[in-house]
Amino acid sequence: MITTSVRPATGVRLASDSADFARLGLNPLRAEVFEDGLRTDPNRRGSYEWWYFDANLDNGAKLVVGFYTKNPATPNTRLAPFVTINLDLPDGRSFEKTFAADATQFSASAEGCDVRIGENRFSGDLQTYRVAASIENVTVTVTLAGTVPAWRPATGYEMFARNGVEKTFAWFVAVPNGRVEAEYSVDGQVERATGIGYHDHNWGDAPMRELMHNWYWGRAQVGPYSLIAAHITAEKAYGYEPLTILHLARDGVVVADDGTKVAVSTDRIGIDVSTGKPVADALTYDYRAGPDRFTITFEREQTLLRTRFIDVVPPAAKVLARLMRFDAAYLRFAGTLVLRRYLDDVLVEEHTETKALWELMYLGRTRALES
């Protein structure tokens, strides 16, 4: 049911009432192709946008590709597009590549997903996507066919209110889960593989570090279930208020997608030496609705990627970033995911996925260790 609520003077909310849908021009009953098109003015300072793809391939490789209008951690610039490829091979080799383009090398449609940065292209129609990217000695070509319909939590807009002004972070999941056919090459050595993939799209109108302190995000296929889980902690100015999002589907049919019914807990938190950020070895989402209960636990076994944003901001901005004590970091993890389903507190299903991927984006200043 869509309700109308009073806007808070300060706080965090998921835009979900009828006025929100009408103001944003969105259909509350279905996602539409234009929602995966360009949603911001990429030359406006403070705005940012990206299109993301990841895949676990059946041969053990892991692939992540991102197309960006600019660095989302430091968006107070005009258009500064770039593409990233992260490829982890079954033999243990890892490749992290970035192609920074000129503004003239960027184009994107507002009618649907068709993004070009240099010779790289990300395109699709909510059902089938093609991603083609080549940076230095790494080339990837991917086809992604959705098996779960496109989805967004309510409108997909997370609203951060302060002093009566709302700022936006938006999230649209074009392919919550899909089949992947991939071809990739390193130094001309071509490999082909199939697997499970995912594609989402994010954008906003204010620097993320002003709104969000940190988030955990992950997605996986585990047994007959596909899932997306996110736990966002707002910045200090918004009281470190949490916002949780969950999308859980069984055989392509959604069985849980109400984040207000989820409790999140972390365990075995330690400091990552390279970034200085607190990292949980265990992260659990506990969903309860009447007699139904799902617990989803991510167990970290490996850190695939560590990025300190101070290391990737333009040279001219480094001095200012240090003066601002800007110490944002991004970490990507691999490990085991265990999903348990209970009915009236009796365990009725349990499934394990040993190749789960999830991330921690830590934008704020490091807080003291929690439990």
C-alpha positions in Angstrom: 0.0 0.0 0.0 1.3 3.5 -0.9 0.8 6.0 1.9 1.3 9.7 2.3 3.5 10.9 5.2 4.7 14.1 6.7 8.2 15.1 5.6 10.8 15.1 8.4 12.9 18.2 9.0 15.9 16.0 9.5 16.4 12.3 8.8 16.6 9.6 6.2 13.8 8.0 4.4 13.0 5.8 1.3 10.7 7.8 -1.0 7.7 5.6 -1.1 4.4 7.5 -0.9 2.1 8.5 -3.8 3.4 12.0 -3.9 6.9 10.7 -4.4 5.9 8.5 -7.3 4.0 11.3 -8.9 6.8 13.9 -8.5 9.4 11.5 -9.9 7.2 10.4 -12.8 7.5 6.7 -11.8 5.0 3.9 -12.0 4.5 2.2 -8.6 3.6 -1.1 -10.3 6.5 -1.6 -12.7 10.0 -0.5 -13.7 10.4 1.2 -17.1 13.2 1.3 -19.6 14.0 5.0 -19.2 14.9 4.4 -15.6 18.1 2.9 -16.7 19.0 5.8 -19.0 20.9 9.0 -18.1 19.1 10.6 -15.0 21.4 13.5 -14.2 23.1 16.4 -15.9 26.7 15.0 -15.9 28.2 18.5 -16.1 26.4 19.7 -13.0 28.7 20.0 -10.0 27.6 17.6 -7.2 25.8 15.2 -9.5 27.2 11.7 -10.3 26.0 8.6 -12.0 27.2 5.1 -12.8 26.2 1.8 -14.4 27.5 -1.3 -12.7 27.9 -5.0 -13.7 29.3 -8.0 -11.9 29.4 -11.7 -12.5 30.6 -14.9 -10.9 31.6 -17.2 -13.7 31.3 -21.0 -13.7 35.1 -21.4 -14.2 35.8 -19.5 -11.0 36.6 -16.1 -12.5 35.0 -12.9 -11.0 34.3 -9.9 -13.2 33.2 -6.3 -12.3 32.7 -3.5 -14.8 31.7 0.1 -14.1 30.9 3.1 -16.3 31.0 6.4 -14.5 30.2 10.0 -15.3 32.8 11.1 -12.7 34.3 10.0 -9.4 31.3 9.6 -7.1 33.4 10.4 -4.0 34.4 13.8 -5.4 31.7 14.9 -7.8 32.1 18.6 -7.6 33.5 18.7 -11.1 32.1 18.7 -14.6 31.8 15.6 -16.6 35.0 13.4 -16.1 34.0 9.9 -17.4 35.9 6.7 -16.8 35.5 3.0 -17.0 36.8 0.3 -14.6 37.4 -3.4 -15.1 38.2 -5.7 -12.2 39.0 -9.3 -13.2 39.9 -12.0 -10.8 41.1 -15.2 -12.6 40.8 -18.8 -11.3 44.6 -19.1 -11.2 44.8 -16.3 -8.6 45.8 -13.4 -10.8 43.9 -10.2 -10.4 43.6 -7.2 -12.7 42.3 -3.7 -11.8 42.1 -1.4 -14.8 40.8 2.2 -15.3 40.3 4.2 -18.5 39.9 7.9 -17.9 38.3 9.6 -20.9 37.8 13.1 -22.1 34.3 14.6 -21.8 34.0 14.5 -25.6 34.3 10.7 -25.5 31.1 10.3 -23.4 27.5 9.8 -24.6 24.4 8.4 -22.9 20.8 8.1 -23.8 18.0 9.4 -21.5 15.6 7.0 -23.0 17.3 3.8 -21.9 20.7 2.3 -21.1 23.1 3.1 -23.9 26.3 4.5 -22.5 29.6 5.0 -24.4 32.9 6.1 -23.0 35.5 6.0 -25.7 35.2 2.7 -27.5 33.6 1.1 -24.5 29.8 0.5 -24.4 27.2 -0.5 -21.9 23.7 -1.0 -23.3 20.4 -2.9 -22.7 16.7 -2.8 -22.3 15.9 -4.3 -18.8 16.0 -7.8 -20.2 19.2 -8.2 -22.2 22.4 -6.2 -21.8 25.7 -6.1 -23.6 28.9 -4.8 -21.9 32.1 -4.3 -24.0 35.2 -2.8 -22.5 38.9 -2.9 -23.2 41.6 -1.3 -21.1 45.3 -1.9 -21.8 45.8 -5.6 -21.9 42.4 -6.6 -20.6 39.3 -7.0 -22.8 35.8 -8.2 -21.8 32.6 -8.7 -23.8 29.5 -9.8 -21.9 25.9 -10.6 -22.6 23.6 -10.6 -19.5 20.0 -12.0 -19.8 17.8 -11.3 -16.8 16.0 -14.1 -15.0 14.4 -11.8 -12.4 12.4 -8.7 -13.4 13.9 -5.2 -12.9 13.3 -3.8 -9.4 13.7 -0.8 -7.2 12.9 -0.4 -3.5 9.8 1.8 -3.8 10.9 4.7 -6.0 14.5 3.8 -5.5 15.2 7.3 -4.2 16.8 7.6 -0.7 16.1 11.0 0.7 18.4 12.7 3.2 16.7 15.7 4.9 18.4 18.4 6.9 17.0 21.9 7.7 14.1 21.2 5.4 16.2 20.4 2.4 16.3 16.9 0.9 19.2 15.5 -1.0 19.0 12.3 -3.1 20.8 9.0 -3.7 19.0 6.8 -6.2 19.3 3.1 -7.0 17.7 1.1 -9.8 18.3 -2.6 -10.3 17.8 -3.4 -13.9 18.9 -7.0 -13.6 18.7 -8.4 -10.1 19.9 -11.8 -11.4 20.7 -13.1 -14.8 22.6 -15.5 -16.9 25.9 -14.4 -18.3 27.9 -15.4 -21.4 31.3 -13.8 -21.2 34.5 -13.6 -23.3 37.5 -12.1 -21.7 41.2 -11.9 -22.6 44.4 -10.9 -20.9 47.4 -10.3 -23.1 45.5 -11.7 -26.1 44.7 -15.0 -24.3 41.0 -15.5 -24.9 38.7 -17.4 -22.5 34.9 -18.0 -22.6 32.7 -18.8 -19.7 29.1 -18.6 -18.5 27.8 -17.7 -15.1 25.5 -15.6 -13.0 25.4 -11.8 -13.3 23.8 -8.6 -12.0 23.4 -5.0 -13.2 22.3 -1.8 -11.3 22.4 1.9 -11.8 23.0 4.7 -9.3 22.9 8.5 -9.3 22.6 11.4 -7.0 22.5 15.2 -6.6 25.0 15.7 -3.8 28.4 14.3 -2.8 27.8 10.9 -1.2 30.3 11.6 1.6 28.0 14.4 2.7 25.0 12.0 3.0 26.4 8.5 3.8 29.0 7.5 6.2 29.3 3.9 4.9 27.4 1.0 3.4 27.6 -2.7 3.0 26.1 -4.1 -0.2 26.0 -7.6 -1.6 24.2 -9.8 -4.0 24.2 -13.5 -4.7 22.6 -16.6 -6.1 22.2 -19.2 -3.4 20.2 -22.4 -4.1 16.9 -21.4 -5.7 17.2 -17.8 -4.2 18.7 -14.6 -5.7 19.2 -11.8 -3.3 20.4 -8.2 -3.0 21.1 -6.8 0.5 22.3 -3.3 1.5 22.8 -1.6 4.8 23.5 2.1 4.7 24.6 4.3 7.6 23.9 8.0 7.1 26.5 10.6 7.9 26.8 12.3 11.3 24.7 15.3 10.2 21.8 12.8 9.8 22.4 11.1 13.1 24.2 8.0 11.6 20.6 6.8 10.9 20.5 3.4 9.2 18.6 2.4 6.1 18.3 -1.3 5.1 17.2 -2.7 1.7 16.5 -6.3 0.9 15.4 -8.0 -2.3 14.9 -11.8 -2.1 13.5 -13.9 -4.9 12.9 -17.6 -5.1 12.9 -19.1 -8.7 12.4 -15.6 -10.0 9.4 -14.7 -7.7 10.0 -12.0 -5.0 9.4 -13.4 -1.5 10.8 -10.5 0.6 11.6 -6.9 -0.2 10.7 -4.8 2.8 13.9 -3.5 4.5 12.0 -2.2 7.5 11.5 -5.9 8.6 15.3 -6.6 8.6 17.7 -6.4 11.5 21.4 -6.2 10.6 24.3 -7.4 12.8 28.0 -7.6 12.3 30.6 -9.7 14.1 34.4 -10.1 14.4 35.2 -6.5 13.3 38.9 -5.7 12.8 40.8 -2.9 11.1 41.9 -3.4 7.5 45.5 -2.4 7.6 45.7 -0.9 4.1 42.7 1.4 4.4 42.4 1.8 8.1 38.7 0.9 8.0 36.8 -1.4 10.3 35.7 -4.5 8.5 33.3 -7.2 9.6 34.2 -10.8 9.0 30.5 -11.7 9.4 27.5 -9.7 8.3 23.9 -11.0 8.9 20.5 -9.8 7.6 17.6 -11.2 9.7 14.2 -10.7 8.0 11.0 -11.5 9.9 7.4 -11.2 8.7 4.8 -13.1 10.7 5.8 -16.8 10.8 8.4 -16.3 8.0 12.0 -15.7 8.8 15.1 -15.6 6.6 18.7 -15.1 7.9 21.4 -14.3 5.3 25.0 -14.4 6.6 28.1 -13.3 4.6 31.3 -14.8 5.9 34.4 -13.0 4.6 37.3 -15.2 3.4 39.2 -12.8 1.1 39.5 -9.1 0.3 39.6 -8.9 -3.5 40.0 -5.1 -3.8 41.1 -2.2 -1.6 40.9 1.4 -2.9 41.8 4.5 -1.0 40.1 7.4 -2.8 42.9 9.8 -1.9 45.0 7.7 -4.2 42.7 8.2 -7.2 41.5 11.8 -7.0 43.1 14.2 -9.5 46.6 15.4 -8.5 45.4 19.0 -8.2 42.8 17.9 -5.6 45.1 15.8 -3.4 46.3 18.7 -1.2 42.7 19.9 -0.5 41.5 16.3 0.1 44.3 15.8 2.7 43.4 19.1 4.4 39.8 18.0 4.6 41.0 14.7 6.1 39.3 12.9 3.3 40.0 9.2 3.9 37.2 7.4 2.0 37.8 3.8 1.0 36.2 1.0 -1.0 36.7 -2.7 -0.3 35.3 -5.7 -2.2 35.1 -9.1 -0.5 34.6 -12.7 -1.5 33.4 -15.6 0.8 30.6 -17.8 1.8 27.0 -16.9 2.1 24.5 -19.0 4.1 20.7 -18.5 3.7 18.4 -20.1 6.2 14.6 -20.1 6.1 12.5 -20.6 9.2 8.7 -21.2 9.5 7.5 -20.6 13.1 11.1 -20.7 14.2 11.6 -24.1 12.7 14.5 -24.4 10.1 12.9 -25.6 6.8 15.6 -24.6 4.3 19.3 -24.0 4.2 21.5 -23.1 1.2 25.2 -22.2 0.9 27.0 -20.2 -1.8 30.8 -20.3 -1.6 31.4 -17.7 -4.3 29.5 -14.7 -2.9 30.7 -11.1 -3.6 30.0 -8.0 -1.4 31.4 -4.6 -0.7 32.0 -2.0 1.9 32.0 1.7 0.8 33.4 3.8 3.7 33.0 7.5 2.9 33.1 9.1 6.3 35.9 9.5 8.8 36.7 6.2 10.6 34.6 5.7 13.7 35.6 3.7 16.7 35.3 0.0 16.5 31.8 -1.4 17.2 31.0 -4.9 18.4 
